[in-house]
Amino acid sequence: MFQHIPVELTAILIRDVTGAEVSTGWVASLLPEAADLVEDSLHLIRALLVLGHVLHADETTTRIGATRRWPHVACTDFLTLLHLAPRSRAGADLGGVLPHYRGLLVHDSLSLYAGYTHCTHQLCGAHLIRELTAAEEDFPDQKWHQQIRWALAGLNTRVIA
């Protein structure tokens, strides 16, 4: 998630681009104003994500200082909304998209997504491939995991063509 630049790096970037030495405190003091400036855009992005036919949702872990945090994502091919929250259904709800979504939700089958009963669910293909790769490591003498991967690749080729 390289688009999230820490306050320290933001101060360095400002110095490198403008030559102005700014403190991390000054950069941090601008965050509430910046949040206010993008609030309308975030409302629009949330609304467009809720109205979409296919939505991908995921979460990952990161560290902010010494604290472990979870960025949650809701995205389409053209829109992405990220927010930090606990790794829970309540945390995912804080993004303001999933509780209202009614289309096809693509995710990694983490249990928190099962609570969204007003949408259709699909396992993310990338996560499925990871699970099949793990199965291949666990069951190296079996062929079913390779066969499923070949079948999925064939389906993707048919859909793209």
GIKATA-V542506 format. One record per residue. N is the residue number from 1. OMEGA is omega in radians with two decimals (999 if undefined). Layout:
N & OMEGA
N & OMEGA
This chain:
1 & -3.05
2 & -3.13
3 & 3.09
4 & -3.04
5 & 3.10
6 & -3.13
7 & -3.12
8 & -3.14
9 & 3.08
10 & 3.10
11 & 3.10
12 & 3.13
13 & 3.12
14 & 3.11
15 & -3.09
16 & -3.08
17 & -3.03
18 & -3.06
19 & -3.12
20 & 3.05
21 & 3.13
22 & -3.14
23 & 3.07
24 & 3.08
25 & 3.11
26 & 3.12
27 & -3.13
28 & -3.12
29 & -3.14
30 & -3.06
31 & 3.11
32 & 3.11
33 & 3.11
34 & 3.12
35 & 3.10
36 & -3.10
37 & -3.10
38 & -3.06
39 & 3.14
40 & 3.11
41 & 3.12
42 & 3.07
43 & 3.13
44 & 3.13
45 & 3.11
46 & -3.12
47 & -3.14
48 & 3.09
49 & 3.14
50 & -3.10
51 & -3.08
52 & 3.13
53 & -3.12
54 & -3.12
55 & 3.06
56 & 3.08
57 & 3.12
58 & 3.07
59 & 3.10
60 & -3.14
61 & 3.06
62 & 3.07
63 & 3.00
64 & -2.96
65 & 3.12
66 & -3.05
67 & 3.07
68 & -3.11
69 & -3.13
70 & 2.95
71 & 3.05
72 & 3.13
73 & 2.93
74 & -3.04
75 & 2.96
76 & 3.07
77 & -3.01
78 & -3.07
79 & 3.09
80 & 3.05
81 & 3.11
82 & 2.99
83 & 3.09
84 & 3.14
85 & 3.06
86 & 3.12
87 & -3.08
88 & 3.09
89 & 3.11
90 & 3.10
91 & 3.11
92 & 3.12
93 & -3.08
94 & 3.08
95 & 3.08
96 & -3.11
97 & -2.98
98 & 3.14
99 & -3.06
100 & -3.01
101 & -3.09
102 & -3.09
103 & 3.14
104 & -3.12
105 & 3.13
106 & -3.07
107 & -3.06
108 & -3.14
109 & 2.98
110 & -2.99
111 & -3.11
112 & -3.12
113 & -3.13
114 & -3.13
115 & 3.12
116 & -3.00
117 & -3.11
118 & 3.11
119 & 3.06
120 & -3.06
121 & 3.05
122 & 3.09
123 & 3.10
124 & -3.13
125 & 3.14
126 & 3.09
127 & 3.10
128 & 3.11
129 & 3.09
130 & 3.12
131 & 3.11
132 & 3.08
133 & 3.09
134 & 3.11
135 & 3.11
136 & 3.10
137 & -3.13
138 & -3.08
139 & -3.02
140 & -3.11
141 & -3.13
142 & -3.05
143 & -3.02
144 & -3.12
145 & 3.08
146 & -3.14
147 & 3.12
148 & 3.10
149 & 3.12
150 & 3.12
151 & 3.11
152 & 3.10
153 & 3.10
154 & 3.10
155 & 3.12
156 & 3.11
157 & -3.14
158 & -3.12
159 & -3.10
160 & -3.06
161 & 999
